[in-house]
Amino acid sequence: MLNWNLFAKPIFAAVLGISMLTAQDRPKDKIKNLEALSKQGKNAVPSIAAYQRDPDPSVRFAAAEALIEAGGVESVDALRVSTEDGASEVQRIAVAGIVNFYKPGYVKKGIRAKLGAVSDKITKTPNEAVIDSYVQARPEDIAAVRKVLLNGASPAAKLQAAQALGSLRAKSALVDLYPLLKSKDDPMMMAALRVIELTGDKAAASETIFLLRDLNDRIQARAISINGVFRNEAALPDLAEVFARGRSPQSRAAALEAIAMIASPESRGLFEQNLENRDEKLRGFAAEGIGRLRVPELKAKLEELYKGEGNSRARMGQAFALVQLGQYDTGEFSPFTYLFNLMNSAAWHEYAEAYLGELSREDEVRKLLRAKLGDATRSEKMGMARILSREGKASDREAVDALAHDRDSAVAEEGIKAARALGARLP
């Protein structure tokens, strides 16, 4: 009689082996293994990288996440492989991971990252996350992101790459971004404008002149700002047209602000005409323009307006102009002190820092700032650190060092950043 046990046992063992093998090969089991590997840090990168060629895109996505979690330069090297993945979501998380290496915290890690799409895994919005000025992204990492911009698996991947290039301050990518300004894709156009704003120059600004009359208010405003920031004289005729016939008070104000930043002598009449405009923004911008032109015969007029001005926005522009014209008095009600004190204001501190930053290109103004260090508040010290990080010279090293060693940890953090930025800029 046939003994079925002789056949049943081997068959059962074979089936069991196949089922165990299948379990080990299941995507969810691979993902669990990747989660465990990621906790081992950079030493596990070779093991994690082995999953980057897995046939299942969910596993490849998990591999990219594990590389981000593991950290280290070896992980970034491996992430460049994932930027060439055929799956859009894998490309997107890999690009975000490259930014995260240079800007820690850009991508959520651990339990916070378990749920949601790629966009939900990014801690900060693309418009907020920018690497510090003293940080230089490696050319090979920028090149990998540029490839995604040009050949990404989806529009979403290409947009992620464009936003990442802004975060990485990738000036070398500008040539790839100029054509996107004519794409009629508003998010992509905004991302391209952001890279120009962060890394460009007057030549780059000239690429945006045709957008000064764009029907999208956000795009128009960004293009206006860029041409002002880079003081692009070629944009003056278009800016003057926007100011004269702009479709909104906001666009007209932005245009006059940009004209004031360019500060061409031919705009003097326009500034004088608006020094007493009913609109407080226009009064302030007109005063700025006069200050940058350094018209000494209008100093008395500006002093009169400053003393009688009741609006903070306009008064800041007038104060800036007076300091530009050499009014370095540090009395309680002086223009310089007014701007310095506004660094304590939640509403106006960014404006005050911007004005003081520009004024600090003069040695005398930085000397005034250094003299304020001993009695400055936390907000004032943090503002000074940011200003000196951008405009400081060798004579400011001692002040920056004092900020870096401040008892207040928030001040010290800004001081350390300033010291690094200063060290990167100066010999």
KEMI-235268 format. One record per residue (C-alpha): residue number from 1; residue in three letters; x, y, z. Coordinates in steps of 0.25 Angstrom, whole numbers, plus 5000, padded with zeros to 4 digits. Example, Ala and Ser with C-alpha at 12.3 -4.5 7.8 and 13.67 -1.06 7.14 Angstrom:
% KEMI-235268
   num   residuo      x      y      z
     1       ALA   5049   4982   5031
     2       SER   5055   4996   5029
***
This chain:
% KEMI-235268
   num   residuo      x      y      z
     1       MET   5000   5000   5000
     2       LEU   5005   5014   4996
     3       ASN   5011   5022   5008
     4       TRP   5006   5036   5007
     5       ASN   5014   5041   5018
     6       LEU   5026   5039   5009
     7       PHE   5021   5049   5000
     8       ALA   5013   5058   5009
     9       LYS   5025   5062   5018
    10       PRO   5034   5067   5007
    11       ILE   5023   5074   5000
    12       PHE   5019   5081   5013
    13       ALA   5033   5085   5016
    14       ALA   5034   5091   5002
    15       VAL   5021   5099   5003
    16       LEU   5026   5104   5017
    17       GLY   5039   5108   5011
    18       ILE   5033   5115   4999
    19       SER   5023   5123   5009
    20       MET   5034   5127   5018
    21       LEU   5042   5132   5006
    22       THR   5030   5140   5001
    23       ALA   5028   5146   5015
    24       GLN   5042   5150   5015
    25       ASP   5041   5156   5001
    26       ARG   5028   5164   5004
    27       PRO   5029   5179   5002
    28       LYS   5024   5182   5016
    29       ASP   5035   5173   5022
    30       LYS   5046   5180   5014
    31       ILE   5041   5193   5019
    32       LYS   5041   5188   5034
    33       ASN   5055   5184   5031
    34       LEU   5059   5197   5025
    35       GLU   5053   5204   5038
    36       ALA   5062   5196   5046
    37       LEU   5074   5199   5038
    38       SER   5072   5214   5038
    39       LYS   5073   5214   5053
    40       GLN   5088   5208   5052
    41       GLY   5092   5221   5045
    42       LYS   5102   5223   5034
    43       ASN   5109   5210   5036
    44       ALA   5096   5203   5030
    45       VAL   5096   5212   5018
    46       PRO   5102   5200   5009
    47       SER   5091   5191   5014
    48       ILE   5080   5201   5012
    49       ALA   5085   5205   4998
    50       ALA   5083   5190   4993
    51       TYR   5068   5193   4994
    52       GLN   5069   5205   4984
    53       ARG   5068   5195   4972
    54       ASP   5056   5187   4978
    55       PRO   5045   5185   4968
    56       ASP   5034   5191   4977
    57       PRO   5034   5206   4977
    58       SER   5029   5206   4992
    59       VAL   5041   5199   4996
    60       ARG   5050   5209   4988
    61       PHE   5043   5220   4995
    62       ALA   5045   5214   5008
    63       ALA   5060   5212   5005
    64       ALA   5061   5227   5002
    65       GLU   5054   5231   5015
    66       ALA   5064   5221   5022
    67       LEU   5076   5228   5016
    68       ILE   5070   5242   5021
    69       GLU   5068   5236   5035
    70       ALA   5082   5230   5035
    71       GLY   5089   5243   5031
    72       GLY   5103   5246   5027
    73       VAL   5110   5249   5014
    74       GLU   5109   5235   5010
    75       SER   5094   5235   5011
    76       VAL   5094   5247   5001
    77       ASP   5103   5240   4992
    78       ALA   5093   5229   4991
    79       LEU   5081   5238   4990
    80       ARG   5087   5243   4977
    81       VAL   5083   5229   4972
    82       SER   5069   5231   4976
    83       THR   5068   5244   4969
    84       GLU   5069   5236   4956
    85       ASP   5058   5226   4960
    86       GLY   5046   5225   4951
    87       ALA   5036   5227   4961
    88       SER   5032   5242   4964
    89       GLU   5030   5240   4979
    90       VAL   5044   5234   4980
    91       GLN   5050   5245   4973
    92       ARG   5043   5255   4981
    93       ILE   5047   5249   4995
    94       ALA   5061   5248   4990
    95       VAL   5062   5262   4986
    96       ALA   5056   5267   4999
    97       GLY   5066   5258   5006
    98       ILE   5078   5265   4999
    99       VAL   5073   5278   5004
   100       ASN   5071   5272   5018
   101       PHE   5086   5269   5018
   102       TYR   5089   5284   5017
   103       LYS   5077   5289   5025
   104       PRO   5074   5279   5036
   105       GLY   5060   5278   5039
   106       TYR   5055   5280   5025
   107       VAL   5049   5266   5025
   108       LYS   5041   5260   5037
   109       LYS   5048   5248   5043
   110       GLY   5043   5237   5051
   111       ILE   5029   5235   5055
   112       ARG   5025   5249   5050
   113       ALA   5028   5244   5036
   114       LYS   5020   5232   5036
   115       LEU   5007   5238   5030
   116       GLY   5004   5247   5018
   117       ALA   5009   5249   5004
   118       VAL   5023   5255   5001
   119       SER   5019   5269   5003
   120       ASP   5014   5266   5017
   121       LYS   5027   5260   5021
   122       ILE   5034   5274   5019
   123       THR   5035   5281   5032
   124       LYS   5036   5295   5026
   125       THR   5030   5301   5013
   126       PRO   5039   5303   5002
   127       ASN   5039   5318   5003
   128       GLU   5044   5317   5017
   129       ALA   5055   5307   5016
   130       VAL   5068   5313   5011
   131       ILE   5082   5308   5015
   132       ASP   5091   5318   5023
   133       SER   5100   5327   5014
   134       TYR   5112   5321   5019
   135       VAL   5108   5307   5015
   136       GLN   5112   5302   5001
   137       ALA   5105   5290   4994
   138       ARG   5114   5281   4986
   139       PRO   5113   5282   4971
   140       GLU   5110   5267   4970
   141       ASP   5097   5269   4979
   142       ILE   5092   5281   4971
   143       ALA   5095   5274   4958
   144       ALA   5086   5262   4963
   145       VAL   5075   5272   4966
   146       ARG   5076   5279   4953
   147       LYS   5074   5266   4946
   148       VAL   5061   5264   4953
   149       LEU   5057   5278   4949
   150       LEU   5060   5275   4934
   151       ASN   5056   5261   4933
   152       GLY   5047   5258   4946
   153       ALA   5037   5247   4945
   154       SER   5025   5256   4947
   155       PRO   5022   5271   4948
   156       ALA   5022   5270   4963
   157       ALA   5036   5264   4963
   158       LYS   5041   5276   4955
   159       LEU   5034   5286   4964
   160       GLN   5041   5279   4976
   161       ALA   5054   5280   4969
   162       ALA   5052   5295   4966
   163       GLN   5048   5298   4980
   164       ALA   5060   5290   4985
   165       LEU   5070   5298   4976
   166       GLY   5065   5311   4983
   167       SER   5067   5305   4997
   168       LEU   5081   5301   4993
   169       ARG   5084   5315   4987
   170       ALA   5088   5308   4974
   171       LYS   5093   5319   4965
   172       SER   5098   5310   4955
   173       ALA   5084   5305   4952
   174       LEU   5079   5319   4947
   175       VAL   5081   5316   4933
   176       ASP   5071   5304   4934
   177       LEU   5061   5312   4941
   178       TYR   5060   5324   4932
   179       PRO   5052   5317   4921
   180       LEU   5042   5313   4932
   181       LEU   5038   5328   4934
   182       LYS   5030   5326   4921
   183       SER   5024   5313   4925
   184       LYS   5010   5319   4929
   185       ASP   5012   5309   4941
   186       ASP   5010   5318   4953
   187       PRO   5016   5310   4964
   188       MET   5028   5307   4955
   189       MET   5029   5321   4951
   190       MET   5029   5325   4966
   191       ALA   5040   5315   4969
   192       ALA   5049   5320   4958
   193       LEU   5047   5334   4963
   194       ARG   5051   5330   4977
   195       VAL   5064   5324   4972
   196       ILE   5067   5337   4964
   197       GLU   5063   5345   4977
   198       LEU   5073   5337   4986
   199       THR   5085   5335   4976
   200       GLY   5083   5345   4964
   201       ASP   5089   5358   4960
   202       LYS   5085   5369   4951
   203       ALA   5086   5360   4938
   204       ALA   5077   5350   4945
   205       ALA   5067   5361   4948
   206       SER   5067   5365   4934
   207       GLU   5061   5352   4930
   208       THR   5049   5355   4939
   209       ILE   5045   5369   4933
   210       PHE   5034   5364   4924
   211       LEU   5027   5359   4937
   212       LEU   5026   5373   4943
   213       ARG   5012   5373   4937
   214       ASP   5008   5359   4939
   215       LEU   4993   5357   4942
   216       ASN   4997   5348   4954
   217       ASP   4999   5358   4966
   218       ARG   5009   5349   4973
   219       ILE   5017   5347   4961
   220       GLN   5017   5362   4958
   221       ALA   5020   5366   4972
   222       ARG   5032   5356   4972
   223       ALA   5037   5361   4959
   224       ILE   5036   5375   4963
   225       SER   5044   5372   4976
   226       ILE   5055   5365   4969
   227       ASN   5057   5377   4960
   228       GLY   5058   5386   4971
   229       VAL   5067   5377   4980
   230       PHE   5077   5376   4969
   231       ARG   5075   5391   4965
   232       ASN   5073   5387   4950
   233       GLU   5072   5401   4943
   234       ALA   5067   5394   4931
   235       ALA   5054   5391   4938
   236       LEU   5051   5406   4941
   237       PRO   5042   5409   4929
   238       ASP   5033   5397   4932
   239       LEU   5033   5400   4947
   240       ALA   5030   5415   4944
   241       GLU   5018   5410   4936
   242       VAL   5013   5401   4947
   243       PHE   5014   5412   4957
   244       ALA   5006   5421   4948
   245       ARG   4996   5411   4943
   246       GLY   4996   5399   4952
   247       ARG   4984   5392   4954
   248       SER   4984   5392   4969
   249       PRO   4990   5401   4981
   250       GLN   4999   5389   4984
   251       SER   5005   5388   4971
   252       ARG   5007   5403   4970
   253       ALA   5014   5403   4984
   254       ALA   5023   5391   4980
   255       ALA   5027   5398   4967
   256       LEU   5031   5411   4975
   257       GLU   5039   5403   4985
   258       ALA   5047   5396   4974
   259       ILE   5049   5410   4967
   260       ALA   5054   5415   4981
   261       MET   5064   5403   4982
   262       ILE   5069   5406   4968
   263       ALA   5071   5421   4972
   264       SER   5074   5426   4958
   265       PRO   5076   5441   4958
   266       GLU   5065   5442   4947
   267       SER   5055   5437   4958
   268       ARG   5057   5449   4967
   269       GLY   5045   5457   4962
   270       LEU   5036   5445   4965
   271       PHE   5042   5444   4979
   272       GLU   5040   5458   4982
   273       GLN   5025   5458   4977
   274       ASN   5022   5447   4987
   275       LEU   5029   5451   4999
   276       GLU   5015   5456   5005
   277       ASN   5006   5446   4998
   278       ARG   4994   5442   5005
   279       ASP   4998   5427   5004
   280       GLU   5008   5425   5016
   281       LYS   5015   5414   5008
   282       LEU   5018   5423   4996
   283       ARG   5023   5434   5006
   284       GLY   5033   5424   5012
   285       PHE   5038   5419   4999
   286       ALA   5039   5433   4993
   287       ALA   5048   5437   5005
   288       GLU   5056   5424   5003
   289       GLY   5059   5429   4989
   290       ILE   5063   5442   4993
   291       GLY   5072   5436   5004
   292       ARG   5079   5427   4994
   293       LEU   5081   5438   4984
   294       ARG   5087   5446   4996
   295       VAL   5081   5460   4993
   296       PRO   5086   5469   5004
   297       GLU   5077   5480   5000
   298       LEU   5065   5472   5004
   299       LYS   5070   5468   5018
   300       ALA   5062   5479   5025
   301       LYS   5050   5475   5018
   302       LEU   5052   5461   5022
   303       GLU   5054   5465   5037
   304       GLU   5041   5473   5037
   305       LEU   5034   5461   5031
   306       TYR   5040   5451   5041
   307       LYS   5036   5460   5053
   308       GLY   5022   5461   5049
   309       GLU   5020   5447   5043
   310       GLY   5010   5438   5051
   311       ASN   5011   5426   5042
   312       SER   5022   5416   5046
   313       ARG   5024   5410   5032
   314       ALA   5026   5424   5026
   315       ARG   5034   5429   5038
   316       MET   5044   5417   5036
   317       GLY   5047   5422   5021
   318       GLN   5049   5436   5026
   319       ALA   5058   5431   5037
   320       PHE   5066   5423   5027
   321       ALA   5068   5435   5018
   322       LEU   5073   5444   5029
   323       VAL   5083   5434   5034
   324       GLN   5087   5432   5019
   325       LEU   5089   5447   5019
   326       GLY   5099   5446   5031
   327       GLN   5090   5449   5043
   328       TYR   5097   5440   5052
   329       ASP   5092   5445   5065
   330       THR   5088   5434   5075
   331       GLY   5079   5442   5084
   332       GLU   5066   5436   5089
   333       PHE   5058   5442   5078
   334       SER   5068   5441   5067
   335       PRO   5065   5434   5054
   336       PHE   5076   5424   5056
   337       THR   5071   5421   5070
   338       TYR   5057   5420   5065
   339       LEU   5061   5409   5055
   340       PHE   5069   5402   5065
   341       ASN   5058   5401   5075
   342       LEU   5048   5396   5064
   343       MET   5056   5383   5064
   344       ASN   5048   5380   5077
   345       SER   5035   5381   5069
   346       ALA   5028   5368   5065
   347       ALA   5022   5376   5053
   348       TRP   5034   5384   5048
   349       HIS   5047   5377   5052
   350       GLU   5049   5371   5038
   351       TYR   5048   5385   5032
   352       ALA   5057   5391   5043
   353       GLU   5067   5381   5041
   354       ALA   5067   5383   5026
   355       TYR   5069   5398   5027
   356       LEU   5080   5396   5037
   357       GLY   5086   5386   5029
   358       GLU   5087   5395   5017
   359       LEU   5092   5406   5025
   360       SER   5103   5397   5032
   361       ARG   5110   5397   5019
   362       GLU   5116   5410   5025
   363       ASP   5127   5408   5035
   364       GLU   5121   5420   5044
   365       VAL   5108   5412   5045
   366       ARG   5114   5399   5049
   367       LYS   5122   5407   5059
   368       LEU   5108   5412   5065
   369       LEU   5103   5398   5065
   370       ARG   5115   5393   5073
   371       ALA   5113   5404   5083
   372       LYS   5099   5399   5086
   373       LEU   5103   5385   5089
   374       GLY   5105   5386   5104
   375       ASP   5091   5391   5106
   376       ALA   5084   5384   5095
   377       THR   5072   5375   5097
   378       ARG   5071   5360   5093
   379       SER   5063   5364   5080
   380       GLU   5073   5376   5077
   381       LYS   5085   5366   5079
   382       MET   5079   5356   5070
   383       GLY   5076   5366   5059
   384       MET   5090   5372   5060
   385       ALA   5096   5358   5058
   386       ARG   5088   5356   5046
   387       ILE   5092   5370   5041
   388       LEU   5107   5367   5043
   389       SER   5106   5354   5037
   390       ARG   5103   5360   5024
   391       GLU   5110   5374   5025
   392       GLY   5121   5372   5036
   393       LYS   5135   5375   5033
   394       ALA   5148   5371   5040
   395       SER   5146   5382   5051
   396       ASP   5133   5375   5055
   397       ARG   5139   5362   5058
   398       GLU   5140   5365   5073
   399       ALA   5125   5369   5074
   400       VAL   5121   5357   5066
   401       ASP   5130   5348   5076
   402       ALA   5123   5355   5088
   403       LEU   5109   5351   5082
   404       ALA   5114   5337   5079
   405       HIS   5117   5336   5094
   406       ASP   5105   5343   5100
   407       ARG   5098   5337   5112
   408       ASP   5085   5336   5104
   409       SER   5085   5323   5096
   410       ALA   5076   5329   5085
   411       VAL   5086   5341   5084
   412       ALA   5098   5332   5084
   413       GLU   5092   5323   5073
   414       GLU   5090   5335   5064
   415       GLY   5104   5340   5068
   416       ILE   5110   5327   5064
   417       LYS   5103   5327   5050
   418       ALA   5109   5342   5048
   419       ALA   5123   5337   5052
   420       ARG   5122   5326   5042
   421       ALA   5117   5335   5031
   422       LEU   5127   5346   5034
   423       GLY   5138   5336   5034
   424       ALA   5133   5331   5020
   425       ARG   5133   5345   5014
   426       LEU   5146   5351   5020
   427       PRO   5160   5346   5018
***
